Amino acid sequence: MIRYKSSRQLSISEFKMPFEAKLDENNRWVILSKIVP
């Protein structure tokens, strides 16, 4: 197995969401996530 680490890939701690992790409450996936346990 070859282990390769990309110099361009962000780590989890460096990753920032462009909209500050605030999702639209009317989004169908947000609504579905409230329904599904």
Secondary structure, DSSP 8 states (H G I E B T S, - for coil): ------SS---GGG---TTTT---TT-HHHHHHHH--
